[in-house]
Amino acid sequence: MTPTDSTPTLAVIGGGVIGSMCALAAADAGWHVDVYDAGPEIRAAEVAGGMLGSLGEGHPGEGDLLALSAESTALWPGWIDRIGDRAIVTARDSLFVATTAADGEYLRQLADFVWAEQIGADRLTALRPREVRAQETALSTRVHSGYLALGEGALDNGLLLSRLRAALADAGVHWHRIHIDRVDEVPADQVLVAAGMGTTALLPDVSLIPAKGEILRLARNRHSIPVPTHVVRARVEGRNLYLVPRAGGVVVGATQYEPVDADDRRPQAGGVADLLADAVEVMPGLRTYDVAEVAAGIRPGSTDGMPIVERIDDRTLVAAGHGRNGIVLAPVTAARIAALLAG
């Protein structure tokens, strides 16, 4: 889009999934948009499983987050059409799996008292061990119980970022690879700060809490079992694990703990060891996969666990604090930013 004197201008600081989708929503609404991106090295979306379902965030005491995740998940099909490449979808449904009786009881209570409020009975089915393994034949015989959750899918985060960048270019959005130190550096009618942990440096009144997490990328070779067709979200003796299919491999995640500092993106041996041990406990055939990548990222969380999506002043907006839920919450965040820009 070629701007005119009457075209409103928006600067988006941050080129991750949140910033990119907000920029695309604004461009679609008639804004002339510039994105200022510091690069992939500090981008939380580079180290992500890409799950879209809401139930994985449905922990006790997080009802508001679960409801927001469900709202946003429902918006994703339209966004996939807007991005224009269904290859970014790597799974459509999830298996929630327990390996012990205690883990099974934990999932049952979630299903009965938390999940049931957000997902219909036609989309959530309790499974016995044999039925769980019928869905994914490579699962361990230690599987105690599980649930099949229809519509709880996943995206390839790397391909998503690439396709978003292409969609932005097609929409006339200008991309600048530069680190911004002050909001007033960028010329625009409105400025959206969506810079992850870098948001606090630009907006000191926005308080964010860093959470570090490791993930692994395993690549299938000719000796390996097939890639699973579902997202497998397992409970292993009280620990959470996910296995997310990718083209030719699996993403294994994710640990979560307080980092030494907000720039500490070095994977720790203990976290990697736990992920590998739990992964092969749930799906023993993953032993034959190759380790393609070990990575750690910093997720920007908020004090109450809910994302911070609001107007700061007449010129400045913020979209930050999404924690582990940046990809799943991106559509509802983009919709709210578009509404704030509209009035």
matplotlib code that plots the C-alpha trace (Angstrom):
import matplotlib.pyplot as plt

x = [0.0, 1.3, 0.6, -1.1, -1.3, -4.6, -3.2, -2.6, 0.9, 1.8, 5.3, 5.5, 8.6, 9.2, 9.0, 7.9, 4.6, 2.7, 4.2, 3.9, 0.3, -0.6, 1.2, -0.7, -4.1, -3.3, -2.3, -5.5, -7.4, -5.8, -2.8, 0.6, 2.9, 6.6, 8.1, 11.3, 12.9, 16.0, 16.5, 15.8, 18.4, 16.2, 12.8, 10.8, 8.9, 12.1, 12.1, 8.5, 6.3, 3.6, 0.6, -2.7, -5.0, -6.3, -6.4, -2.7, -3.0, -6.0, -4.4, -6.3, -6.5, -6.0, -9.6, -9.2, -6.2, -8.0, -11.0, -8.7, -6.8, -10.0, -11.2, -7.9, -7.7, -11.1, -9.6, -6.7, -8.4, -9.1, -5.6, -4.2, -6.3, -5.0, -1.4, -2.1, -0.2, -1.8, 1.6, 2.2, -0.3, 1.6, -1.2, -4.9, -5.6, -3.9, -3.5, -3.2, -1.4, -0.7, 2.0, 1.0, -2.3, -1.5, -0.9, -4.2, -6.1, -4.6, -5.7, -9.2, -9.7, -8.6, -11.0, -13.9, -13.5, -11.4, -11.5, -15.2, -16.0, -14.3, -14.6, -17.7, -18.1, -18.0, -14.4, -12.9, -12.9, -11.5, -9.4, -8.2, -4.5, -5.3, -7.3, -4.6, -2.0, -4.4, -4.2, -0.4, 1.0, 4.5, 3.5, 4.9, 3.0, 3.4, 0.6, -2.0, -4.8, -5.5, -7.8, -8.2, -8.9, -10.1, -9.1, -6.1, -3.5, -0.1, 1.9, 5.4, 6.7, 9.6, 7.5, 4.8, 7.3, 8.6, 5.0, 4.0, 7.0, 5.9, 2.3, 3.5, 5.6, 2.6, 0.5, 3.0, 4.5, 8.1, 10.5, 13.5, 16.2, 17.3, 17.4, 15.2, 16.3, 13.5, 9.9, 10.3, 13.0, 10.3, 8.2, 4.6, 1.1, 0.9, 3.6, 3.0, 5.7, 5.7, 9.3, 9.1, 11.5, 12.8, 9.5, 10.5, 13.5, 11.2, 8.3, 9.7, 6.2, 5.5, 6.7, 7.6, 8.9, 11.4, 10.9, 13.6, 12.8, 14.7, 13.3, 14.8, 14.3, 14.7, 15.0, 13.8, 16.3, 15.7, 15.9, 13.3, 9.7, 7.3, 6.6, 3.5, 0.3, -1.0, 0.5, 1.3, 1.0, 2.1, 2.2, 5.3, 5.4, 4.2, 6.2, 4.7, 6.1, 5.0, 5.9, 4.9, 5.2, 7.2, 8.1, 10.6, 10.9, 9.5, 9.9, 10.3, 9.5, 9.6, 11.2, 10.3, 12.2, 13.7, 16.9, 20.0, 19.4, 17.0, 19.7, 20.6, 19.7, 22.2, 20.6, 21.3, 22.3, 19.7, 16.8, 18.0, 18.5, 15.0, 13.4, 15.2, 14.4, 10.7, 10.4, 11.7, 9.7, 6.5, 7.6, 10.5, 11.2, 12.4, 15.7, 16.6, 16.0, 18.9, 19.3, 19.0, 18.9, 19.1, 17.8, 16.7, 14.6, 13.2, 9.5, 8.2, 5.5, 3.3, 2.7, -0.8, -0.2, -2.4, -1.0, -0.6, -2.5, -3.5, -2.9, -0.2, -0.9, -2.4, 0.4, 1.7, 0.3, 1.8, 1.3, 3.6, 3.7, 2.3, 4.7, 4.4, 1.3, 2.5, 1.5, -1.8, -2.8, -1.5, -4.9, -6.9, -4.0, -4.1, -7.8, -7.6, -4.8, -6.8, -9.7, -7.6, -6.2, -9.7, -10.9]
y = [0.0, 3.4, 5.9, 9.2, 12.2, 10.8, 7.3, 6.6, 5.3, 2.6, 1.5, -1.9, -2.6, -6.3, -8.8, -12.0, -13.7, -11.2, -8.1, -9.6, -10.5, -7.2, -5.5, -7.6, -6.9, -3.2, -3.2, -5.1, -2.3, 0.4, 1.5, 2.1, -0.1, -0.3, -3.1, -2.6, -5.9, -6.6, -10.0, -13.7, -14.2, -12.9, -13.9, -16.2, -17.6, -19.1, -21.6, -22.9, -25.9, -24.0, -25.7, -24.0, -25.8, -24.2, -27.2, -27.4, -24.0, -25.1, -25.5, -25.0, -21.3, -20.2, -20.1, -16.6, -17.7, -20.9, -18.8, -16.4, -19.3, -20.9, -17.6, -17.2, -20.8, -20.3, -17.4, -19.4, -21.1, -17.6, -16.6, -19.7, -18.8, -15.2, -16.3, -18.6, -21.7, -24.7, -26.4, -24.5, -26.9, -29.9, -31.6, -31.1, -33.0, -33.7, -36.8, -36.0, -39.0, -40.1, -42.6, -43.3, -43.6, -40.3, -38.6, -40.1, -38.7, -35.3, -35.3, -36.6, -33.7, -31.2, -32.8, -32.8, -29.5, -27.2, -28.4, -29.2, -25.5, -24.7, -27.8, -29.8, -33.5, -34.2, -32.9, -34.6, -38.4, -40.3, -43.3, -46.5, -47.5, -49.7, -46.9, -44.4, -46.6, -47.2, -43.5, -43.5, -47.0, -46.0, -44.9, -46.8, -49.7, -47.8, -45.5, -45.5, -43.5, -40.5, -38.1, -37.4, -33.6, -32.8, -29.4, -29.0, -28.8, -27.3, -25.1, -25.1, -22.0, -21.4, -21.8, -19.5, -16.7, -17.1, -17.0, -14.1, -12.1, -12.9, -11.8, -8.6, -7.8, -8.5, -6.2, -3.4, -3.5, -2.2, -4.3, -2.7, -4.8, -2.5, -2.3, 0.5, 2.1, 4.7, 4.7, 8.3, 7.2, 5.9, 8.3, 7.2, 8.3, 5.3, 2.9, -0.7, -2.2, -6.0, -6.6, -9.5, -9.1, -6.0, -4.3, -3.2, -1.3, 0.8, 1.0, 0.9, 0.8, -2.6, -5.3, -8.6, -11.8, -13.9, -17.7, -19.9, -23.0, -25.6, -27.5, -30.3, -30.9, -34.6, -35.6, -38.9, -41.1, -44.3, -46.4, -44.4, -44.9, -42.6, -39.1, -39.0, -37.6, -36.0, -33.5, -35.7, -33.9, -36.2, -36.2, -38.1, -38.6, -35.1, -33.5, -32.0, -33.0, -32.3, -34.0, -32.0, -33.4, -31.5, -32.4, -35.1, -34.9, -34.0, -31.0, -32.1, -29.6, -27.8, -27.0, -23.8, -22.1, -18.7, -17.9, -16.5, -13.4, -12.3, -12.9, -16.4, -18.5, -21.3, -24.8, -26.5, -30.2, -31.0, -29.7, -31.4, -34.7, -34.6, -33.9, -36.7, -39.2, -38.3, -38.3, -41.9, -42.9, -41.9, -42.9, -45.4, -45.4, -41.8, -43.3, -43.9, -40.2, -37.9, -34.8, -32.0, -29.0, -28.1, -24.6, -22.4, -19.3, -16.7, -16.3, -12.9, -13.4, -11.1, -10.9, -12.4, -14.8, -12.8, -10.9, -7.2, -5.8, -2.2, 1.5, 3.2, 6.8, 8.6, 7.4, 4.1, 0.6, -2.6, -6.3, -8.3, -10.7, -13.7, -16.1, -19.7, -18.8, -16.3, -18.3, -19.5, -16.0, -14.1, -13.9, -12.5, -10.1, -8.8, -8.4, -6.3, -4.1, -3.5, -2.5, -0.1, 1.5, 1.9, 4.0]
z = [0.0, -0.9, 1.9, 1.3, 3.5, 5.0, 5.6, 9.3, 10.1, 12.6, 13.8, 15.3, 17.4, 17.4, 14.5, 16.3, 15.8, 18.0, 16.3, 12.8, 13.2, 14.8, 11.9, 9.3, 11.0, 10.9, 7.3, 6.4, 8.2, 6.0, 8.1, 6.6, 8.7, 9.4, 11.5, 13.4, 14.3, 16.3, 14.8, 15.5, 18.2, 21.1, 19.6, 21.8, 18.8, 17.4, 20.3, 20.4, 20.0, 18.1, 19.8, 19.1, 21.5, 24.6, 26.9, 27.5, 29.3, 31.3, 34.7, 38.0, 38.7, 35.1, 34.0, 32.4, 30.5, 29.3, 28.1, 26.3, 24.7, 23.5, 22.0, 20.2, 19.0, 17.3, 15.3, 14.0, 11.0, 9.5, 10.1, 8.4, 5.4, 5.5, 5.6, 2.7, 3.4, 5.1, 5.2, 8.4, 10.1, 11.5, 13.6, 14.0, 17.2, 20.6, 22.8, 26.5, 28.0, 31.6, 32.5, 36.1, 38.1, 39.8, 36.4, 35.2, 38.1, 37.5, 33.9, 34.9, 37.3, 34.6, 32.2, 34.6, 36.3, 34.0, 30.4, 30.4, 30.6, 27.3, 25.1, 24.1, 24.9, 21.2, 21.1, 24.2, 24.6, 27.5, 26.4, 28.0, 27.5, 24.4, 22.9, 23.5, 21.7, 18.9, 18.2, 18.3, 18.0, 19.0, 22.5, 25.5, 27.0, 30.3, 29.2, 32.0, 30.4, 28.2, 26.3, 22.6, 22.1, 18.6, 17.2, 19.5, 16.8, 16.1, 13.7, 12.5, 14.2, 11.9, 8.8, 10.4, 10.9, 7.3, 5.8, 8.0, 6.7, 3.1, 3.8, 5.3, 2.3, 0.0, 2.2, 1.7, 5.2, 5.4, 7.4, 9.1, 10.7, 13.5, 17.3, 18.7, 22.0, 22.4, 21.3, 20.1, 17.6, 15.2, 13.1, 13.1, 14.3, 16.5, 18.0, 19.1, 21.3, 20.9, 21.7, 24.1, 27.1, 25.3, 26.0, 29.5, 28.3, 26.0, 28.4, 32.0, 33.6, 31.9, 34.3, 32.7, 34.2, 32.3, 32.1, 30.5, 28.6, 26.6, 23.6, 21.4, 17.8, 16.8, 13.1, 11.8, 9.9, 7.8, 11.0, 12.9, 13.7, 11.8, 13.1, 15.3, 13.7, 16.9, 19.4, 22.3, 25.7, 28.4, 32.2, 33.3, 37.1, 37.6, 34.9, 31.7, 28.3, 24.7, 21.5, 18.4, 14.9, 12.3, 8.7, 9.2, 12.9, 16.4, 18.7, 22.3, 25.1, 27.3, 30.6, 32.4, 35.2, 36.3, 34.3, 35.8, 33.9, 31.1, 28.5, 29.6, 26.5, 27.1, 27.3, 30.6, 30.7, 33.4, 31.4, 28.2, 30.1, 31.6, 28.2, 26.5, 29.4, 29.5, 25.7, 25.3, 28.3, 26.5, 23.0, 23.2, 19.4, 19.6, 20.7, 17.1, 16.0, 15.5, 17.7, 15.3, 17.7, 21.3, 22.1, 24.9, 24.8, 27.2, 27.4, 28.6, 31.3, 33.2, 37.0, 36.7, 33.8, 31.4, 28.4, 28.6, 25.6, 26.1, 25.3, 27.2, 26.1, 23.1, 20.8, 22.3, 22.7, 24.1, 23.4, 25.6, 28.5, 26.7, 28.4, 27.0, 24.9, 22.3, 19.3, 20.5, 21.7, 18.6, 16.8, 19.8, 20.5, 16.9, 17.1, 20.3, 18.9, 15.8, 17.9, 20.0, 16.8, 15.5, 18.4]

ax = plt.figure().add_subplot(projection="3d")
ax.plot(x, y, z, "-o")
ax.set_aspect("equal")
plt.show()
